[in-house]
Amino acid sequence: MSDPIVDKIKRDPKYLELRKKRNGLGVLLTVLMLVVYYGYVSLIAFNKAFLAQPLGDGVTTIGIPIGFGVIIFTIVITGIYVRRANSEFDALTKDILKDASK
């Protein structure tokens, strides 16, 4: 059995636009995160000498700020997704639900 409201939403061009935009952004951010994370892990695995170079006269190595960069990058792309979801995606969802309830 199929719900007529669900069928109406699935046929709505705004719903198809929402799916396309949301999935596209999700895939893009996922690929970026995988590249950054596995790039860092690959550096650890294959170029330890580069990451072990000290910064200045202290004991901190290049690997530490790069690792922090990976964490910051994760926070930034999460913020990008949340911002788009709270503005653009939520507005489209409200329009879709408003049209479906007519």
C-alpha positions as CSV (number, residue, x, y, z in Angstrom):
1,M,0.0,0.0,0.0
2,S,1.2,3.5,-0.8
3,D,0.4,6.7,0.9
4,P,-0.9,9.4,-1.6
5,I,0.9,12.1,0.3
6,V,4.2,10.3,0.1
7,D,3.7,9.6,-3.6
8,K,2.9,13.3,-4.1
9,I,6.1,14.3,-2.3
10,K,8.2,11.9,-4.3
11,R,6.9,13.4,-7.6
12,D,7.5,17.0,-6.5
13,P,10.3,18.7,-8.4
14,K,11.4,20.5,-5.3
15,Y,11.8,17.1,-3.5
16,L,14.0,15.9,-6.4
17,E,16.0,19.1,-6.2
18,L,16.4,18.7,-2.5
19,R,17.6,15.1,-2.9
20,K,20.0,16.1,-5.6
21,K,21.5,19.0,-3.7
22,R,21.7,17.1,-0.3
23,N,23.2,14.0,-1.8
24,G,25.6,15.9,-3.9
25,L,26.9,17.9,-1.0
26,G,27.1,14.8,1.2
27,V,29.1,12.9,-1.4
28,L,31.4,15.9,-2.0
29,L,32.1,16.4,1.7
30,T,32.6,12.7,2.3
31,V,35.1,12.4,-0.5
32,L,37.0,15.5,0.8
33,M,37.1,14.0,4.3
34,L,38.3,10.7,3.0
35,V,41.1,12.3,1.0
36,V,42.2,14.4,3.9
37,Y,42.0,11.6,6.5
38,Y,43.6,8.9,4.3
39,G,46.2,11.4,3.1
40,Y,47.3,12.0,6.6
41,V,47.3,8.3,7.5
42,S,49.3,7.7,4.2
43,L,51.8,10.3,5.3
44,I,52.2,8.5,8.6
45,A,52.6,5.1,6.9
46,F,54.9,6.1,4.0
47,N,56.7,9.3,5.0
48,K,57.4,9.3,8.7
49,A,60.6,11.2,8.2
50,F,58.6,14.2,6.9
51,L,56.2,14.2,9.8
52,A,59.0,13.7,12.3
53,Q,60.8,16.9,11.4
54,P,60.9,19.3,14.4
55,L,59.3,22.7,14.2
56,G,61.9,25.1,15.5
57,D,64.0,24.2,18.5
58,G,61.2,22.4,20.5
59,V,59.9,18.9,20.5
60,T,56.8,19.6,18.3
61,T,57.0,18.0,14.9
62,I,55.3,18.8,11.6
63,G,52.9,16.0,12.2
64,I,51.2,17.7,15.1
65,P,49.9,20.8,13.3
66,I,48.9,18.6,10.3
67,G,46.9,16.3,12.7
68,F,45.2,19.4,14.2
69,G,44.5,20.5,10.7
70,V,42.7,17.3,10.0
71,I,40.5,17.8,13.1
72,I,39.8,21.5,12.2
73,F,39.0,20.4,8.6
74,T,36.4,17.9,10.0
75,I,34.8,20.6,12.1
76,V,34.7,23.1,9.2
77,I,33.1,20.7,6.8
78,T,30.6,19.7,9.5
79,G,29.8,23.4,9.9
80,I,29.3,23.8,6.1
81,Y,26.9,20.9,6.0
82,V,24.9,22.2,9.0
83,R,24.7,25.7,7.6
84,R,23.4,24.5,4.3
85,A,21.0,22.1,6.0
86,N,19.6,24.7,8.3
87,S,19.1,27.3,5.5
88,E,18.7,25.9,2.1
89,F,17.6,22.3,2.8
90,D,15.2,23.2,5.6
91,A,13.6,25.9,3.4
92,L,13.1,23.4,0.6
93,T,11.7,20.9,3.0
94,K,9.1,23.4,4.3
95,D,8.1,24.2,0.8
96,I,7.7,20.6,-0.1
97,L,5.6,19.9,3.0
98,K,3.4,23.0,2.4
99,D,2.8,21.9,-1.2
100,A,2.0,18.3,-0.1
101,S,-0.5,19.4,2.4
102,K,-2.6,21.2,-0.2
